Amino acid sequence: MIDLNSELSSLTALRSSELVLLAYEHGYFKNFEKLQMQAIEAALYKVKYSGCSIGFNEIKDAMSMVK
């Protein structure tokens, strides 16, 4: 019999907002040139209003880290 708890304990969950930040780290937003920071912020708000559990303060903190 498989112990589901031990099988899943090593998994890490990522939120959509964290995927947006990973995309930034891998250069996805470079094509936006001068609008890069606005595009990242817009993407974070888009995932927030699409159901991702990210707070306004977390978006503010994320934007201060990417600048």
MITORKOL-396111 format. One line per field, with one value per residue: x, y, z of N, C-alpha, C in turn; residue in one letter. Coordinates in nm, 3 decimals, always signed. Example, Ala and Ser with C-alpha at 12.3 -4.5 7.8 and 13.67 -1.06 7.14 Angstrom:
2
n.px c(+1.319/+1.285)
n.py c(-0.569/-0.225)
n.pz c(+0.780/+0.708)
ca.px c(+1.230/+1.367)
ca.py c(-0.450/-0.106)
ca.pz c(+0.780/+0.714)
c.px c(+1.320/+1.290)
c.py c(-0.330/+0.003)
c.pz c(+0.780/+0.787)
residuo c(A/S)
% end
This chain:
67
n.px c(+0.084/+0.050/+0.181/+0.036/+0.086/+0.364/+0.458/+0.381/+0.503/+0.744/+0.687/+0.662/+0.453/+0.356/+0.236/+0.040/+0.133/+0.397/+0.494/+0.479/+0.682/+0.901/+0.901/+0.978/+1.240/+1.357/+1.365/+1.133/+0.984/+1.143/+1.097/+0.916/+1.048/+1.073/+0.838/+0.854/+0.846/+0.585/+0.445/+0.505/+0.390/+0.124/+0.072/+0.089/-0.128/-0.330/-0.326/-0.395/-0.661/-0.773/-0.798/-0.577/-0.414/-0.285/-0.170/-0.217/+0.001/+0.196/+0.229/+0.331/+0.573/+0.696/+0.731/+0.914/+1.136/+1.198/+1.283)
n.py c(-0.118/+0.223/+0.507/+0.798/+1.047/+1.047/+1.029/+1.272/+1.465/+1.580/+1.757/+2.084/+2.360/+2.606/+2.935/+3.117/+3.377/+3.349/+3.212/+3.412/+3.581/+3.410/+3.394/+3.655/+3.649/+3.481/+3.629/+3.680/+3.918/+4.106/+4.187/+4.391/+4.621/+4.952/+4.942/+4.732/+4.701/+4.789/+4.594/+4.361/+4.421/+4.453/+4.191/+4.058/+4.173/+4.083/+3.802/+3.804/+3.907/+3.707/+3.500/+3.410/+3.373/+3.627/+3.904/+4.265/+4.385/+4.192/+4.208/+4.465/+4.426/+4.239/+4.391/+4.577/+4.417/+4.343/+4.569)
n.pz c(+0.000/-0.080/+0.082/+0.079/+0.196/+0.251/-0.008/-0.122/+0.031/-0.047/-0.250/-0.391/-0.387/-0.621/-0.663/-0.904/-0.913/-0.833/-1.049/-1.241/-1.147/-1.176/-1.453/-1.512/-1.405/-1.588/-1.815/-1.965/-1.977/-2.101/-2.363/-2.342/-2.298/-2.215/-2.076/-1.904/-1.615/-1.560/-1.701/-1.559/-1.310/-1.392/-1.475/-1.231/-1.092/-1.262/-1.225/-0.958/-0.959/-1.100/-0.935/-0.790/-0.481/-0.367/-0.191/-0.174/-0.048/-0.089/-0.365/-0.382/-0.240/-0.409/-0.639/-0.547/-0.524/-0.786/-0.915)
ca.px c(+0.000/+0.127/+0.153/+0.022/+0.148/+0.509/+0.482/+0.358/+0.571/+0.857/+0.640/+0.652/+0.345/+0.381/+0.119/+0.054/+0.215/+0.536/+0.530/+0.504/+0.815/+0.997/+0.906/+1.061/+1.379/+1.406/+1.370/+1.011/+0.932/+1.240/+1.040/+0.834/+1.145/+1.047/+0.716/+0.876/+0.797/+0.439/+0.395/+0.515/+0.287/-0.006/+0.057/+0.060/-0.268/-0.417/-0.341/-0.469/-0.803/-0.819/-0.817/-0.455/-0.414/-0.172/-0.220/-0.164/+0.134/+0.287/+0.258/+0.421/+0.704/+0.752/+0.774/+1.036/+1.246/+1.234/+1.336)
ca.py c(+0.000/+0.348/+0.611/+0.921/+1.159/+1.044/+1.051/+1.412/+1.556/+1.647/+1.848/+2.226/+2.424/+2.743/+3.012/+3.183/+3.497/+3.307/+3.179/+3.541/+3.627/+3.322/+3.437/+3.776/+3.609/+3.413/+3.723/+3.685/+4.054/+4.194/+4.240/+4.508/+4.729/+5.057/+4.908/+4.604/+4.701/+4.798/+4.465/+4.267/+4.460/+4.420/+4.046/+4.020/+4.209/+3.997/+3.672/+3.829/+3.920/+3.583/+3.400/+3.376/+3.425/+3.718/+4.029/+4.390/+4.405/+4.099/+4.265/+4.579/+4.369/+4.177/+4.498/+4.638/+4.324/+4.332/+4.697)
ca.pz c(+0.000/-0.093/+0.180/+0.000/+0.267/+0.230/-0.150/-0.157/+0.124/-0.111/-0.353/-0.360/-0.463/-0.666/-0.704/-1.035/-0.894/-0.830/-1.187/-1.308/-1.106/-1.243/-1.592/-1.511/-1.383/-1.708/-1.926/-2.045/-1.987/-2.166/-2.487/-2.313/-2.288/-2.116/-2.000/-1.837/-1.476/-1.565/-1.748/-1.447/-1.212/-1.453/-1.471/-1.092/-1.062/-1.341/-1.158/-0.833/-0.987/-1.163/-0.830/-0.717/-0.345/-0.342/-0.134/-0.227/+0.009/-0.156/-0.497/-0.356/-0.205/-0.529/-0.730/-0.492/-0.546/-0.927/-0.966)
c.px c(+0.088/+0.082/+0.154/+0.092/+0.299/+0.544/+0.472/+0.437/+0.687/+0.815/+0.635/+0.544/+0.386/+0.249/+0.146/+0.142/+0.363/+0.583/+0.556/+0.644/+0.925/+1.012/+0.992/+1.209/+1.440/+1.394/+1.245/+0.965/+1.027/+1.186/+0.956/+0.917/+1.110/+0.926/+0.731/+0.818/+0.644/+0.379/+0.399/+0.406/+0.147/-0.031/+0.025/-0.083/-0.366/-0.435/-0.414/-0.620/-0.860/-0.826/-0.693/-0.457/-0.286/-0.230/-0.156/-0.022/+0.237/+0.325/+0.355/+0.562/+0.773/+0.805/+0.900/+1.157/+1.289/+1.295/+1.486)
c.py c(+0.125/+0.447/+0.746/+1.039/+1.161/+1.069/+1.199/+1.511/+1.632/+1.746/+1.991/+2.287/+2.567/+2.809/+3.075/+3.306/+3.462/+3.266/+3.306/+3.591/+3.539/+3.359/+3.563/+3.739/+3.544/+3.499/+3.736/+3.829/+4.151/+4.256/+4.365/+4.635/+4.830/+5.026/+4.779/+4.601/+4.708/+4.665/+4.361/+4.295/+4.426/+4.270/+3.997/+4.054/+4.121/+3.861/+3.689/+3.830/+3.801/+3.469/+3.360/+3.445/+3.504/+3.850/+4.150/+4.416/+4.313/+4.149/+4.381/+4.528/+4.308/+4.283/+4.567/+4.547/+4.320/+4.460/+4.702)
c.pz c(+0.000/+0.014/+0.107/+0.066/+0.244/+0.084/-0.187/-0.072/+0.058/-0.219/-0.302/-0.448/-0.498/-0.702/-0.839/-1.024/-0.891/-0.969/-1.269/-1.274/-1.164/-1.390/-1.605/-1.499/-1.507/-1.833/-2.010/-2.070/-2.057/-2.295/-2.466/-2.296/-2.179/-2.027/-1.919/-1.695/-1.471/-1.609/-1.638/-1.345/-1.266/-1.449/-1.331/-1.052/-1.140/-1.273/-1.025/-0.859/-1.064/-1.061/-0.754/-0.580/-0.319/-0.295/-0.198/-0.175/-0.055/-0.295/-0.482/-0.324/-0.326/-0.623/-0.676/-0.511/-0.692/-0.983/-0.953)
residuo c(M/I/D/L/N/S/E/L/S/S/L/T/A/L/R/S/S/E/L/V/L/L/A/Y/E/H/G/Y/F/K/N/F/E/K/L/Q/M/Q/A/I/E/A/A/L/Y/K/V/K/Y/S/G/C/S/I/G/F/N/E/I/K/D/A/M/S/M/V/K)
% end
